[in-house]
Amino acid sequence: MNRRDDLAVPRQRRRFGPHYDNDAFGQFSESIARTLGTARFLVWQSFTIIVWISYNVLVPDSFRFDPWGRGLVLLTLVLSLQASYAAPLILLAQNRQEARDRAQAEVDRRVAERTQADTEFLAREIASVRVSLTDMVTTQDLRDHLDVEELSEQIDRLTKVVASLADRLDRLDPLER
């Protein structure tokens, strides 16, 4: 079966022009944005511009490549070119960061929901344990409701009854047992 007969797979349009990997290009733009956003880059760029202007102002006219009289057109062109490439690359890097932040926020939301459900479950369990503990008899409850002297009298009476029953059993004829 050739590709035209396979209806399960959508047909892709043929694209003309350059093909590139979106992730690789995105990583490249992020590295450029990280570089352009550093103090080191600003210092080097400022140094380069100062050297450029100083060279084109201080050296003799025959050695100038971007004369001051023309308004430093080449410097303006270079800086405009840098800005025209830097702006879209920075925007692309920001969009990728926003997508990552959105995905992380979704993960954080799911974790927060799960944590809240676990916390609510544990709170219900603790409440049920508290209810169970309130129904249990404590030693203090026993002391409050039982008279120790009365209990010891009852134990003494039961001991005497058990002893008399044991005596009666001993007196019985072995044949009757």
N, C-alpha and C positions, 0 to 999 in steps of 0.2 A: 504494500500500500504506500503510495507516495504521499507527500506532505499535503497536497491539495485535497486528497480524499479523506484525510483525518479531520473530522468535524469536532472532535473533543478538544482540540488545541486551537485557540484563537490565532488568527493570522496576524502576523506583525507587519507593520508597514516598513518598507525599506527606507532607511534614513540616509540622506546624502550629507556629506560633510564629515567633520572630525568626530570620532567616537572616543569617549573617555570614561573612566571609572568615576562615578559620582563621589564615592567615599574617599578615593585617593585625592581627588581635586578638593574635596571638603577639608581633608586633613592638611593639604598644602595651604589652603586659604587660612586655616586656623594658625598654622605656624607663621605665616606672614603677619597676621593680625597680632599674634603674640610678640613678634619682633618689633612691629611698628609701635606697639603700645608700651615700650620700655623707655626708661630714662636714658639708657645707654644709646639707643637709636637716636633719640632727640639730641643728645650731646654730640654724637658723630655727625648728624645732619647739620647741626648748627656750626660745628667746626668746619665741615666741608664748604658750607655757604660762605663763611667768613674768609676761608682761604681762597675760594673762587673769586669773591668780590675783591679781596685785597690784591690778588694776582692781576686781575683785569683792570685795576685802578693804578697800581704802583709800577708795573713793568712798562717798558717802552712800547709804543704803539705797534711796532712790528711783531712783537711777541704776544699780543693780546688775541685771544680767540673769541672773546665775548665782550666787546668794548662797552665802556660805561656810556659813551655817547649814544649808542643805539638802545640803551635802556636794559642792558643785560638780557637780551631776548633769549639767548640759549639757556640761561639759568631759569628764566620764567618757563620756557618750554619743558625743561627737565622736571621742574617742580610740578607743573601741570600734569605731565605724563605720570609722575609718581602718584599724584592725587587721584587721577582718573583710574588707575589700577587699584590703588589702595582702598578706595571707598567701596567698590563692589565686593572686594575680598573680605573686608571687615564686616559688611552686611551679611555675607554668606556665613562667615564664622559666627556672627551673632544669631542667625537663624538656626544654625546647627546647635548652638548652645541652648537656645530657647527650646528646641525639640528635646534635648537631653533633660533640661530642667522640667519640662512637662511630663516626660516619662518618669523621672524621679519623683515628682509630686504625686503621680498616680500610684507608684509603689509605696510611697509614704502614707498615702490615704488608705490603701489596703492594709498596711501594717497597723495603722491607727485604728481602723475598724476591728481588726482581729484582736488587738490589745484591749479595746473597749469591750468586746464580747467576752474575752477571757476574764476581764476585771468584773464584769457584771455576773458572770458565772460564779466566780470565787466569792463575791459578795453574797449571792444567794446561798452558797454552801456554808459560809460562815454564819449566816442568819439561821439556817436549819440546825447547825451544830449548837448554836446558842439556845434555840428552842428545845432541842433534845436535852441539853444540860439543865435547863430549868425544870424539867420533869423528873430528873434523877434525885434520889434521896441522898443527902449528905450526912456525915457523922453528926453534924450539928442538929440536923432535923431529927435524927434518932435520939440524941440526948434530950431534945426538947419534948419529944412525944412519948418517950419510954421512961418509966421509973426504974432505976437501977436496983433499988431495994426489992421492989415487987418482982423483978426478973430473977434476982438471986433466990428469993423465996420459992418461986415456981421451979427453978432449977433444982433446989434442995428437995422439994416434994417429988419431982420426977426422978431424982436419984434414988430416993427412998422406995418409990414404987418399983423401979427397975431392980433394986436390990432384993425386995420382997419376992418379986417374980422369979428371980434367979434362985432364991432359997427354995421356993416351992418346986422349981424344976429339979433342984438337987435332991429333994426329999421323995420325989416320985420314984416309983419302982422302975428299975431299968426295963422291965418287961412291958410296962405301960407306955413307954416312950415310943 
